[in-house]
Amino acid sequence: EQNLANLLRDIKKLKPHYQKVINLRYFQELSYKEISAELDEPINNVKVKLLRAKKLLAEVINNKND
């Protein structure tokens, strides 16, 4: 539970559009197609946003651990 709380806190440090794609993909478990429809964006945009969000989240976590 502590790890989840830390993860959620770290996610909140991201910009809102990155928070949203992470939430839709990993917490609501939507497919890329479903996220694309939800955000009214092409699937490729969703994939790029998710990759960037994961990279930024990793940086936030790594910086916290330094």
Backbone as ProteinMPNN parsed JSONL, in Angstrom:
{"seq_chain_A": "EQNLANLLRDIKKLKPHYQKVINLRYFQELSYKEISAELDEPINNVKVKLLRAKKLLAEVINNKND", "coords_chain_A": {"N_chain_A": [[0.821, -1.203, 0.0], [1.977, 1.2, 0.736], [3.845, 1.541, -1.302], [2.136, 1.908, -3.49], [0.883, 4.283, -2.744], [3.091, 5.998, -2.81], [3.702, 5.826, -5.539], [1.366, 6.92, -6.692], [1.572, 9.514, -5.713], [3.892, 10.334, -7.006], [3.02, 10.201, -9.667], [1.237, 12.31, -9.669], [2.937, 14.433, -9.885], [3.432, 14.75, -12.509], [2.519, 16.349, -15.65], [-0.931, 17.189, -16.252], [-2.046, 15.935, -18.643], [-0.364, 13.77, -19.018], [-0.743, 12.401, -16.64], [-3.354, 11.596, -17.04], [-3.275, 9.765, -19.259], [-1.724, 7.72, -18.149], [-3.354, 6.947, -16.013], [-5.67, 6.053, -17.421], [-4.607, 3.916, -18.907], [-3.217, 2.161, -17.091], [-4.572, 2.042, -14.635], [-7.305, 2.069, -15.172], [-7.195, 0.239, -17.097], [-7.58, 0.415, -19.906], [-7.586, -0.15, -23.469], [-5.283, 0.88, -26.094], [-6.823, 1.756, -28.201], [-9.275, 2.334, -26.947], [-8.455, 4.381, -25.225], [-7.692, 6.248, -27.101], [-10.185, 6.873, -28.228], [-11.456, 7.939, -25.96], [-9.899, 10.215, -25.436], [-10.131, 11.48, -27.795], [-8.11, 11.436, -29.753], [-5.566, 10.484, -32.133], [-4.39, 7.056, -32.231], [-1.598, 6.786, -32.375], [-0.701, 9.172, -31.187], [-1.541, 8.737, -28.579], [0.071, 6.553, -27.873], [2.617, 7.747, -27.997], [2.359, 9.747, -26.029], [2.016, 8.123, -23.783], [4.473, 6.756, -23.685], [6.206, 8.937, -23.226], [5.171, 9.802, -20.792], [5.737, 7.612, -19.12], [8.525, 7.662, -19.224], [9.076, 10.174, -18.056], [7.95, 9.738, -15.534], [9.629, 7.731, -14.581], [11.964, 9.234, -14.361], [11.203, 11.032, -12.336], [10.896, 9.246, -10.191], [13.499, 8.165, -10.036], [15.002, 10.479, -9.468], [14.022, 11.075, -6.983], [15.032, 9.015, -5.504], [17.722, 9.477, -5.487]], "CA_chain_A": [[0.0, 0.0, 0.0], [2.874, 2.355, 0.787], [4.4, 1.708, -2.642], [1.091, 2.473, -4.332], [0.724, 5.687, -2.337], [4.247, 6.717, -3.355], [3.542, 5.884, -6.988], [0.313, 7.893, -6.992], [2.119, 10.842, -5.415], [4.828, 10.641, -8.088], [2.226, 10.445, -10.872], [0.655, 13.651, -9.542], [3.964, 15.423, -10.226], [3.44, 14.883, -13.964], [1.505, 17.241, -16.217], [-2.246, 16.519, -16.252], [-2.316, 15.042, -19.775], [0.384, 12.536, -18.785], [-1.454, 11.705, -15.561], [-4.582, 11.007, -17.592], [-3.0, 8.557, -20.05], [-1.283, 6.665, -17.223], [-4.553, 6.487, -15.309], [-6.527, 5.287, -18.329], [-3.951, 2.684, -19.347], [-2.77, 1.233, -16.057], [-5.513, 1.911, -13.52], [-8.599, 1.68, -15.741], [-6.86, -0.875, -17.988], [-8.148, 0.593, -21.241], [-6.689, -0.405, -24.598], [-4.888, 2.102, -26.803], [-7.98, 2.178, -29.003], [-10.245, 2.944, -26.027], [-7.891, 5.658, -24.771], [-7.776, 7.122, -28.269], [-11.575, 7.331, -28.313], [-11.721, 8.753, -24.769], [-9.203, 11.498, -25.55], [-10.38, 11.988, -29.145], [-6.792, 11.617, -30.357], [-5.096, 9.286, -32.852], [-3.723, 6.048, -31.407], [-0.16, 7.074, -32.308], [-0.508, 10.226, -30.178], [-1.718, 8.095, -27.275], [1.274, 5.755, -27.618], [3.729, 8.669, -27.732], [2.12, 10.357, -24.712], [2.251, 7.116, -22.754], [5.922, 6.557, -23.596], [6.778, 10.115, -22.568], [4.715, 9.806, -19.398], [6.502, 6.594, -18.393], [9.905, 8.146, -19.111], [9.087, 11.247, -17.061], [7.677, 9.135, -14.23], [10.872, 7.065, -14.172], [12.881, 10.295, -13.932], [10.728, 11.517, -11.034], [11.21, 8.214, -9.198], [14.959, 8.086, -9.891], [15.48, 11.696, -8.801], [13.617, 10.976, -5.58], [15.882, 8.013, -4.855], [19.13, 9.932, -5.468]], "C_chain_A": [[0.855, 1.254, 0.0], [3.47, 2.627, -0.594], [3.386, 2.335, -3.584], [0.883, 3.944, -4.007], [1.87, 6.53, -2.883], [4.132, 6.885, -4.863], [2.497, 6.926, -7.373], [0.797, 9.319, -6.755], [3.084, 11.273, -6.531], [4.089, 10.939, -9.392], [1.641, 11.852, -10.842], [1.66, 14.762, -9.843], [4.054, 15.649, -11.732], [2.377, 15.879, -14.413], [0.191, 16.471, -16.34], [-2.484, 15.574, -17.426], [-1.524, 13.738, -19.663], [-0.262, 11.72, -17.669], [-2.643, 10.945, -16.13], [-4.288, 9.728, -18.374], [-2.515, 7.412, -19.164], [-2.479, 6.084, -16.478], [-5.416, 5.603, -16.208], [-5.913, 3.933, -18.684], [-3.734, 1.692, -18.211], [-3.739, 1.056, -14.894], [-6.906, 1.528, -14.013], [-8.444, 0.557, -16.764], [-7.542, -0.786, -19.352], [-7.106, 0.261, -22.304], [-6.291, 0.934, -25.225], [-6.071, 2.66, -27.6], [-9.018, 2.881, -28.123], [-9.749, 4.298, -25.516], [-7.979, 6.68, -25.891], [-9.181, 7.706, -28.406], [-11.907, 8.275, -27.158], [-11.122, 10.151, -24.902], [-9.453, 12.187, -26.887], [-9.059, 12.364, -29.825], [-6.418, 10.347, -31.112], [-4.336, 8.336, -31.918], [-2.228, 6.346, -31.284], [0.145, 8.161, -31.287], [-0.595, 9.64, -28.771], [-0.458, 7.308, -26.911], [2.46, 6.648, -27.257], [3.573, 9.307, -26.354], [2.424, 9.372, -23.591], [3.746, 6.839, -22.581], [6.585, 7.719, -22.869], [6.414, 10.141, -21.091], [5.517, 8.805, -18.572], [7.948, 7.038, -18.195], [10.008, 9.224, -18.036], [8.848, 10.703, -15.653], [8.925, 8.424, -13.702], [11.888, 8.094, -13.68], [12.495, 10.829, -12.556], [11.122, 10.529, -9.936], [12.716, 8.139, -8.959], [15.523, 9.298, -9.172], [15.161, 11.669, -7.314], [14.554, 10.042, -4.812], [17.352, 8.418, -4.789], [19.478, 10.651, -4.19]], "O_chain_A": [[0.519, 2.247, -0.645], [3.59, 3.778, -1.013], [3.735, 3.198, -4.388], [0.725, 4.762, -4.913], [1.654, 7.643, -3.362], [4.426, 7.952, -5.402], [2.723, 7.725, -8.282], [0.463, 10.226, -7.518], [3.088, 12.432, -6.944], [4.488, 11.832, -10.14], [1.56, 12.513, -11.877], [1.269, 15.913, -10.035], [4.671, 16.613, -12.185], [1.459, 16.211, -13.663], [0.193, 15.252, -16.512], [-3.069, 14.508, -17.236], [-1.97, 12.706, -20.164], [-0.32, 10.493, -17.744], [-2.907, 9.803, -15.753], [-4.964, 8.717, -18.184], [-2.86, 6.255, -19.405], [-2.597, 4.867, -16.333], [-5.843, 4.525, -15.795], [-6.616, 2.925, -18.753], [-4.038, 0.508, -18.357], [-3.723, 0.017, -14.234], [-7.609, 0.757, -13.359], [-9.431, -0.004, -17.238], [-8.02, -1.788, -19.884], [-5.902, 0.375, -22.07], [-6.877, 1.976, -24.931], [-6.284, 3.871, -27.661], [-9.574, 3.906, -28.516], [-10.527, 5.243, -25.389], [-8.304, 7.844, -25.655], [-9.341, 8.898, -28.671], [-12.565, 9.295, -27.359], [-11.749, 11.144, -24.531], [-9.044, 13.33, -27.093], [-8.913, 13.449, -30.389], [-6.892, 9.261, -30.78], [-3.72, 8.766, -30.943], [-1.652, 6.179, -30.209], [1.155, 8.079, -30.589], [0.18, 10.003, -27.886], [0.023, 7.384, -25.78], [3.213, 6.349, -26.331], [4.54, 9.398, -25.597], [3.016, 9.736, -22.575], [4.227, 6.702, -21.456], [7.428, 7.51, -21.996], [7.246, 10.463, -20.242], [5.932, 9.111, -17.454], [8.531, 6.82, -17.132], [10.916, 9.195, -17.204], [9.472, 11.157, -14.694], [9.236, 8.507, -12.513], [12.59, 7.856, -12.697], [13.359, 11.053, -11.709], [11.619, 10.927, -8.883], [13.161, 8.058, -7.815], [16.429, 9.162, -8.349], [15.926, 12.173, -6.492], [14.831, 10.251, -3.631], [18.142, 7.767, -4.105], [20.615, 11.093, -4.021]]}, "name": "protein", "num_of_chains": 1, "seq": "EQNLANLLRDIKKLKPHYQKVINLRYFQELSYKEISAELDEPINNVKVKLLRAKKLLAEVINNKND"}
